[in-house]
Amino acid sequence: MSETDLIVRPGAETAKATALPSNIEAEAAFLGAVLIDNRVIEELRTPLRPEHFFESLHQRIYERVLKLLERNATASPVTLKPYFEADDALRELGGTTYLAQLTQDGLGLLAAGELAQQIYDLALLRELVSVGRGLVEGALDTSDEVSPMDRISEAEAQLYKVADGAATGNEAESFRSAAMTAIRMAEAAMNSGGGLSGKTTGLDVIDRKTSGLHNSDLIILAGRPGMGKTSLATNIAFNCAEEHLRWQRDGGEFNYGAPVAFFSLEMSADQLATRILAEQAEISSESLRSGKLTREEFQKLSFASQQLAELPLYIDDTPALTIAALRTRARRLKRRHDIGLIVVDYLQLLQGSGRANDNRVNEISEISRGLKTLAKELAVPVIALSQLSRAVEQREDKRPQLSDLRESGSIEQDADMVWFIYRGDYYHEASRPDMPTENTSAEATEKYRIWEERYLELKNKATLIVAKQRHGSTGNVPLHFQSEITKFTSPNIRDYSDYGFE
């Protein structure tokens, strides 16, 4: 931006042009403070970057200061002089003597932090002006191809970026910054003792296999009805939110939890809360719904309710959401509650923009791309539940495969991880023979005995099939499932190497 940038109210030809928000004197005073004492930058709480300066010359000076400091060199009018001797803009201000003039009074040292905050705030206001201009121009476009809802969604995204301070920064991240992030993740994994570098699922066996839930990842959790998709999703959501609450209470260098947003398109918020309460109080959800509780069970329920009162888990049960509306609501939750995990139950109940011309495959593709974009935009993991096609039921081996993902291959393409939940006891239950009686033949009795023996082997056992993992290996993860309270836990395993991880 330059000082000649102007904004005019549309439709008011005689309105006076308004200069963009800026304070050149504050920028000069801050630069002077930095050139007197380079430690000013180290003490800044504001993420000030060259792009936040309004005057282009000040942008270049600050950028060169940062480069000198990165090399552990001193930034001063003397060390800056060789880089600006041929600068035309500086020549107009009297040449390199301008650099010395910046440090003459030193008043910026008295309020360097406040000056930096003002420079940053004015940069955000200028960005807001730019976004507002774009909104006005977009709203005045009445062509048939333009969707008003798309304009609203785009406006929400742009305003979120301004609020987050992202729109005024560089679009590309330097390798240095990316490498430091990778090192911090490795340090977190090392300190966790279990290889956990992302957010925890609360299930040790899954964390060991995946290293946790990583920012910007789209995880598809799929399975046939009755396998426990929603149960596993609520378990993970609760565990992640509870870990964040524990970290807030007890402290620690690394936070492996996060506030969670749960978009429940199938169940109402109270139904979901009932399920979570039943899981944590270890009471049958059927008993909870029917009210057939003992006094002891009711006390356990009350205690669990008190413990969960402060849980940072936010449930949105709005039905028939479009992918655009979900992204808008997620951005709002990110701003208000700094959510670090999003769960969507389930993908096929979302709606597209309506431009797929009744082509469900194209609509599902739009939804899966939208969820991946949301994960990257908010820098959070997104777990989306998905139905599987009936092809699973027609095979002798009922274990799901990637080809079973319903309605679109783009789900597999967009996902960073694909998990399938499988329970052998569910399918074995369907083949239960008649219970033997006094008149049952020996052959039928033996058949039931064999069936029952196998059922006891399978009971309460589940398998999470990691069918795709962009940054790791695939394989099976054993889980323990308590069907009465719909709760998944890690089984007692002595040798994890049997399952492909240490």
C-alpha positions in Angstrom: 0.0 0.0 0.0 1.1 3.6 -0.6 0.0 7.0 0.7 -1.9 7.6 -2.5 -4.3 4.7 -1.9 -7.8 6.1 -1.4 -11.2 4.7 -0.7 -14.4 6.3 -1.9 -17.9 5.4 -0.7 -19.7 3.8 -3.7 -22.7 5.7 -5.0 -21.6 9.0 -3.5 -19.8 10.9 -6.3 -19.3 14.0 -4.3 -18.0 12.3 -1.1 -14.5 13.1 -0.1 -11.8 10.5 -0.4 -10.5 9.2 2.9 -6.9 8.4 3.4 -6.0 4.9 4.6 -5.3 4.6 8.4 -1.5 5.1 9.1 0.9 6.9 11.4 4.2 7.6 9.6 5.6 9.3 12.7 5.0 6.3 14.9 6.7 4.0 12.3 9.8 6.4 12.3 9.9 6.5 16.1 9.7 2.8 16.4 12.5 2.2 13.9 14.6 4.7 15.7 14.1 2.8 19.0 15.1 -0.5 17.3 18.2 1.1 15.8 19.3 2.4 19.2 18.6 -0.9 21.0 18.1 -4.0 19.0 16.7 -5.8 22.0 13.4 -3.9 21.5 12.4 -6.5 18.9 13.0 -9.4 21.3 10.7 -7.9 23.9 7.8 -7.3 21.4 4.5 -9.0 22.2 3.1 -7.9 18.8 4.0 -10.1 15.8 5.3 -7.1 13.8 6.4 -7.8 10.2 7.7 -5.5 7.4 4.3 -5.7 5.7 2.6 -4.0 8.7 4.4 -0.7 7.9 2.5 1.7 5.7 5.6 3.5 4.3 7.4 1.3 1.8 10.8 2.7 2.8 10.1 1.8 6.4 9.1 -1.7 5.3 12.5 -2.2 3.6 14.4 -0.8 6.6 12.6 -3.1 9.0 13.1 -6.1 6.7 16.9 -5.4 6.5 17.0 -5.0 10.3 15.5 -8.4 10.8 17.9 -10.0 8.3 20.9 -8.5 10.2 19.6 -9.8 13.5 19.1 -13.2 12.1 22.8 -13.3 11.3 23.6 -12.1 14.9 24.8 -8.8 13.5 24.1 -5.4 14.9 21.5 -3.2 13.2 22.4 0.5 13.3 22.4 3.5 11.0 26.1 2.6 10.2 25.5 -1.1 9.4 22.4 -0.2 7.4 24.1 2.5 5.3 25.6 0.2 2.6 22.2 -1.4 1.8 20.4 2.0 1.2 23.0 4.2 -0.5 21.3 3.6 -3.9 17.7 3.7 -2.5 15.8 6.3 -4.5 13.1 6.8 -1.8 15.7 7.4 0.8 17.6 9.8 -1.4 14.4 12.0 -1.6 14.5 12.2 2.2 18.2 13.4 2.3 20.0 10.1 1.7 21.4 7.8 4.4 21.4 10.7 6.9 17.7 9.9 7.3 18.8 6.7 9.1 20.7 8.7 11.6 17.8 11.1 12.0 15.6 8.3 13.1 17.7 7.8 16.2 18.2 11.5 17.2 15.6 12.0 19.9 15.2 8.4 21.1 11.7 9.0 22.3 10.5 5.8 20.8 12.4 3.8 23.5 9.9 5.1 26.1 7.0 3.3 24.4 8.3 0.9 21.8 5.7 -1.7 22.6 2.8 0.7 22.3 4.2 2.0 19.0 4.5 -1.5 17.6 0.9 -2.3 18.7 -0.3 0.8 17.0 1.5 0.0 13.7 0.1 -3.5 13.8 -3.5 -2.3 14.6 -3.4 0.3 11.7 -2.2 -2.4 9.3 -5.2 -4.5 10.3 -7.5 -1.5 9.7 -6.0 -1.0 6.3 -6.6 -4.7 5.5 -10.2 -4.3 6.7 -10.6 -1.4 4.3 -9.3 -3.6 1.5 -11.7 -6.4 2.4 -14.6 -3.9 2.7 -13.8 -2.6 -0.8 -13.8 -6.2 -2.1 -17.1 -6.9 -0.4 -18.8 -3.8 -1.9 -17.5 -4.7 -5.4 -18.6 -8.3 -5.0 -22.1 -7.3 -3.7 -22.6 -5.0 -6.7 -21.9 -7.9 -9.1 -25.4 -9.1 -10.0 -24.5 -11.5 -12.7 -26.3 -14.8 -12.8 -23.1 -16.8 -12.1 -22.6 -15.2 -8.7 -24.1 -16.9 -5.6 -24.9 -14.5 -2.7 -24.2 -17.3 -0.2 -20.8 -17.9 -1.7 -20.1 -14.1 -1.3 -21.1 -14.3 2.4 -18.8 -17.4 2.9 -15.9 -15.6 1.2 -16.5 -12.5 3.3 -16.5 -14.6 6.5 -13.2 -16.2 5.5 -11.6 -12.9 4.7 -12.8 -11.3 7.9 -11.5 -14.3 9.9 -8.1 -13.8 8.4 -8.1 -10.1 9.3 -9.1 -10.9 12.9 -6.4 -13.6 13.1 -3.8 -11.1 11.7 -3.0 -13.6 8.9 -4.0 -11.5 5.9 -1.3 -8.9 6.5 1.5 -11.5 6.5 3.4 -13.4 3.9 1.5 -16.2 2.2 4.6 -18.4 2.0 6.3 -19.6 5.1 10.1 -19.6 5.2 11.8 -23.0 5.6 13.4 -21.7 8.8 10.0 -21.2 10.3 8.6 -24.5 9.0 11.7 -26.4 10.3 11.4 -24.8 13.8 7.7 -26.0 13.9 8.9 -29.5 12.9 11.5 -29.5 15.7 8.9 -28.4 18.3 6.7 -31.3 17.2 9.6 -33.8 17.5 10.4 -32.4 20.9 6.8 -32.8 22.0 6.8 -36.4 20.8 10.0 -37.1 22.6 8.8 -35.5 25.9 5.4 -37.3 25.8 7.1 -40.7 26.2 4.7 -42.3 23.7 5.6 -40.7 20.4 2.8 -38.2 20.6 3.4 -35.0 18.6 -0.2 -34.0 17.8 -3.3 -33.8 19.9 -4.3 -36.9 21.9 -7.1 -39.2 21.1 -7.0 -40.4 24.7 -6.5 -43.9 23.4 -2.9 -44.9 23.8 -2.9 -47.5 21.0 -4.2 -45.0 18.4 -1.8 -42.3 19.6 1.1 -44.8 19.2 0.1 -45.7 15.7 -0.6 -42.1 14.4 1.5 -39.9 16.8 -1.8 -38.1 17.5 -4.1 -35.8 15.6 -2.1 -33.2 13.6 -3.1 -29.7 12.6 -4.4 -29.3 9.1 -5.1 -33.1 8.7 -8.5 -34.4 7.5 -9.2 -37.8 9.2 -12.0 -39.9 7.8 -13.6 -42.3 10.4 -15.8 -44.7 8.5 -17.8 -47.9 9.2 -21.0 -49.6 8.7 -24.0 -48.8 11.0 -23.6 -50.4 14.4 -19.8 -50.4 14.4 -19.5 -47.5 16.9 -18.3 -44.6 14.7 -20.1 -42.0 16.8 -19.1 -43.7 20.1 -15.4 -43.6 19.1 -15.7 -39.9 17.9 -17.3 -38.8 21.1 -14.7 -40.7 23.1 -11.9 -38.9 21.2 -13.7 -35.5 21.5 -14.1 -35.9 25.2 -10.6 -37.2 25.8 -9.0 -34.3 23.9 -11.1 -31.7 25.6 -10.4 -33.3 29.1 -6.7 -33.3 28.4 -6.9 -29.5 27.6 -8.8 -28.9 30.9 -6.2 -30.9 32.8 -3.4 -28.9 31.2 -5.1 -25.6 32.2 -5.4 -26.9 35.8 -2.0 -28.5 36.2 0.2 -26.8 33.7 3.0 -28.3 31.7 5.3 -27.4 28.8 3.2 -29.1 26.1 -0.6 -29.2 25.7 -1.7 -32.4 24.0 -5.4 -31.5 24.3 -7.6 -28.7 22.8 -11.1 -27.3 23.0 -13.3 -29.3 20.6 -16.2 -28.4 18.3 -18.6 -31.3 17.6 -21.0 -30.8 14.7 -23.7 -33.4 15.2 -25.9 -33.6 12.2 -27.6 -36.8 13.2 -28.1 -36.6 17.0 -29.3 -33.7 19.1 -27.0 -32.0 21.6 -28.9 -33.5 24.5 -28.7 -37.0 23.0 -25.0 -36.5 22.5 -24.5 -35.2 26.1 -26.5 -38.1 27.4 -24.2 -40.5 25.6 -21.0 -38.8 27.0 -22.5 -38.7 30.5 -23.2 -42.4 30.3 -19.7 -43.2 29.0 -18.0 -41.2 31.8 -20.3 -42.4 34.6 -20.1 -45.9 33.3 -23.9 -46.3 33.3 -25.9 -47.9 30.5 -27.3 -45.3 28.2 -30.5 -47.3 28.0 -30.9 -47.1 31.8 -30.2 -43.4 31.6 -32.8 -42.8 29.0 -35.5 -44.9 30.7 -34.7 -43.5 34.1 -34.2 -46.9 35.6 -31.3 -45.9 37.8 -30.3 -46.9 41.3 -29.5 -44.2 43.9 -25.8 -45.1 43.5 -25.9 -44.8 39.7 -27.6 -41.4 40.0 -24.9 -40.2 42.4 -22.3 -41.3 39.9 -24.2 -39.5 37.1 -24.4 -36.3 39.2 -20.7 -36.5 40.0 -19.8 -37.0 36.3 -22.0 -34.0 35.4 -20.2 -31.7 37.8 -16.8 -32.8 36.4 -17.9 -32.2 32.9 -19.4 -28.8 33.5 -16.2 -26.9 32.6 -15.3 -29.2 29.7 -14.3 -27.2 26.6 -16.6 -29.3 24.2 -19.0 -27.3 22.1 -21.8 -29.1 20.3 -23.6 -27.7 17.3 -26.6 -29.9 16.3 -28.0 -27.7 13.5 -29.5 -30.1 11.0 -28.9 -30.0 7.2 -25.9 -27.8 7.3 -24.2 -26.8 4.1 -20.4 -27.1 4.0 -20.2 -23.3 3.7 -22.4 -22.8 6.8 -20.3 -25.4 8.7 -17.1 -23.5 7.8 -18.6 -20.2 8.9 -19.7 -21.7 12.3 -16.3 -23.3 12.7 -14.5 -20.0 12.1 -16.7 -18.3 14.7 -15.9 -21.1 17.3 -12.2 -20.7 16.5 -12.4 -17.0 17.2 -14.5 -17.3 20.4 -13.1 -20.5 22.0 -9.8 -21.2 20.1 -11.0 -24.7 19.2 -8.2 -27.1 18.3 -10.2 -30.1 17.0 -13.4 -30.4 14.8 -15.6 -33.5 14.6 -18.3 -33.8 12.0 -20.9 -36.6 12.4 -21.4 -37.3 9.6 -20.1 -36.3 6.2 -23.0 -37.6 4.1 -25.5 -35.5 6.0 -23.8 -32.3 4.9 -25.0 -30.4 1.9 -23.0 -28.9 -0.9 -23.6 -25.5 -2.6 -26.3 -26.9 -4.8 -24.2 -26.4 -8.0 -23.6 -30.1 -8.5 -26.8 -30.4 -10.5 -28.1 -33.3 -8.5 -24.9 -35.2 -8.9 -24.3 -36.7 -5.5 -20.7 -37.8 -6.3 -19.7 -34.2 -7.2 -21.5 -32.9 -4.1 -19.6 -35.3 -1.8 -16.4 -34.3 -3.6 -17.1 -30.6 -2.9 -17.8 -31.5 0.8 -14.7 -33.5 1.3 -12.6 -30.7 -0.3 -14.3 -28.2 1.9 -13.5 -30.1 5.0 -9.8 -30.4 4.0 -9.7 -26.7 3.2 -11.2 -25.9 6.6 -8.6 -28.1 8.4 -5.8 -26.1 6.6 -7.4 -22.7 7.1 -8.0 -23.1 10.8 -4.8 -25.2 11.3 -6.7 -27.9 13.3 -7.4 -31.6 12.7 -10.8 -32.4 11.4 -12.4 -35.8 12.0 -15.3 -36.5 9.6 -17.4 -39.6 10.1 -18.5 -41.4 6.9 -20.8 -44.1 5.9 -19.7 -47.1 3.9 -21.4 -48.7 0.9 -23.4 -52.0 1.3 -20.7 -53.8 -0.6 -19.2 -54.7 2.8 -22.2 -56.8 3.7 -22.1 -58.8 0.4 -18.5 -60.1 1.1 -17.6 -63.0 3.2 -14.8 -60.9 4.8 -16.7 -58.0 6.3 -13.6 -55.9 7.0 -13.9 -52.5 5.2 -11.6 -51.4 2.4 -10.9 -48.0 0.8 -13.1 -49.0 -2.2 -16.1 -49.1 0.2 -16.0 -45.4 0.9 -19.5 -44.3 -0.1 -20.3 -42.2 -3.1 -16.9 -40.7 -3.9 -13.3 -41.5 -4.4 -12.4 -37.9 -3.6 -12.9 -38.7 0.1 -9.9 -41.0 0.0 -8.0 -38.5 -2.1 -8.6 -35.5 0.3 -8.1 -37.4 3.5 -4.7 -37.5 5.3 -5.8 -40.5 7.3 -8.6 -43.0 6.7 -9.8 -45.1 9.7 -12.3 -48.0 9.5 -13.9 -49.3 12.7 -14.7 -53.0 12.7 -16.2 -55.3 15.3 -16.3 -59.0 14.6 -18.7 -59.8 17.4 -21.4 -57.6 15.6 -21.3 -59.8 12.5 -20.9 -63.0 14.5 -24.0 -62.2 16.6 -26.0 -62.2 13.4 -25.2 -65.9 12.8 -26.3 -66.9 16.3 -27.9 -70.4 16.2 -31.0 -71.2 18.2 -30.5 -71.7 21.9 -30.3 -75.4 22.7 -33.1 -77.0 24.7 -33.8 -80.5 26.1 -35.0 -81.6 22.7 -32.1 -80.1 20.7 -30.0 -82.6 18.8 -26.4 -83.2 19.8 -25.3 -81.8 16.4 -27.2 -78.5 17.0 -26.0 -78.3 20.6 -22.4 -78.7 19.4 -23.0 -76.0 16.7 -24.2 -73.6 19.4 -21.2 -74.4 21.6 -18.7 -73.6 18.8 -20.6 -70.4 18.1 -20.6 -69.3 21.7 -16.9 -70.1 22.1 -16.1 -67.9 19.2 -18.4 -65.2 20.4 -16.6 -65.0 23.7 -13.3 -64.6 21.9 -14.7 -61.7 19.9 -16.8 -60.0 22.6 -15.7 -56.5 23.6 -13.0 -56.5 20.9 -12.8 -54.0 18.1 -10.3 -53.1 15.4 -9.4 -49.7 14.1 -8.1 -50.3 10.6 -5.7 -47.5 9.5 -6.2 -47.9 5.8 -4.4 -44.7 4.8 -1.9 -42.5 6.7 -0.1 -39.9 4.6 2.7 -39.5 7.1 3.0 -43.0 8.5 2.3 -46.7 8.1 -1.0 -48.4 7.8 -2.2 -51.4 9.9 -4.6 -52.6 12.5 -5.0 -51.1 16.0 -6.8 -53.3 18.7 -9.4 -51.6 20.8 -11.6 -52.7 23.7 -15.3 -51.8 23.4 -17.8 -51.8 26.2 -21.1 -51.9 24.3 -23.3 -51.3 27.4 -21.8 -47.8 27.8 -20.6 -47.3 24.2 -17.0 -46.7 25.4 -13.7 -47.5 23.6 -10.6 -48.0 25.6 -7.0 -49.2 25.0 -6.6 -53.0 25.7 -3.9 -54.3 28.0 -1.1 -55.1 25.5 2.4 -56.1 26.6 4.0 -56.3 23.1 2.9 -53.4 20.9 5.4 -54.5 18.2 2.8 -57.1 17.1 0.7 -54.3 15.8 3.4 -52.5 13.8 4.5 -49.9 16.4 6.8 -49.7 19.4 
